[in-house]
Amino acid sequence: MSELQEVKVPDIGDYADVPVIELYVKVGDTIAVDDAIVTLESDKATMDVPSEVAGVVKEVKVALGDRVAEGSVLIVVEAAGAAAGPASADQAADGGLKPALPTAPAAASHAGAADADYDMLVLGAGPGGYSAAFRAADLGLKTAIIERYAT
């Protein structure tokens, strides 16, 4: 049996009355986790509010221009597969269904000698890259920095 779940406004900071400026769903729409439901606009930023559940929208509790705060109910969703979840887990435990495991690509082999031997390799300096490289060198590690672009 399906379960109705409310999707609420997440923590949006210290804002109490934030207007809804866009509404992306309507009753009957099928949504997935992380699909945008509404866009809220504060005086500093706009934010899309994602869905926390997948399923079919049964009720929309807000309209364009409504003001919401943290914890306000946006929509009511009939959760997809709420009853199928435990049955699938039981079947997997019994050996009926086994989850597919991703396969790793085969490791490449190298028969030649190494051109250089380092204890630490820093790919790109970036923020903190030079700091990490210098710290490793200060600790006595043989360190190499590889930059993305020629200087």
Number of C-alpha atoms within 10 A of each C-alpha: 10 13 12 17 17 21 21 20 19 14 10 15 8 8 12 12 14 19 18 22 17 16 18 11 17 14 13 14 12 17 20 15 11 13 17 18 21 22 18 25 16 14 7 5 7 14 14 18 19 18 22 18 19 19 23 19 21 19 17 19 14 16 14 13 13 13 16 19 19 16 12 15 16 22 22 20 27 21 22 19 13 15 12 11 10 11 11 15 15 12 12 13 11 10 10 10 12 12 9 6 6 6 6 6 6 6 6 5 6 7 5 6 6 7 5 6 10 9 11 15 16 16 14 14 15 10 8 10 14 15 12 17 21 16 13 18 15 11 9 10 15 14 18 18 16 11 12 9 6 5 4
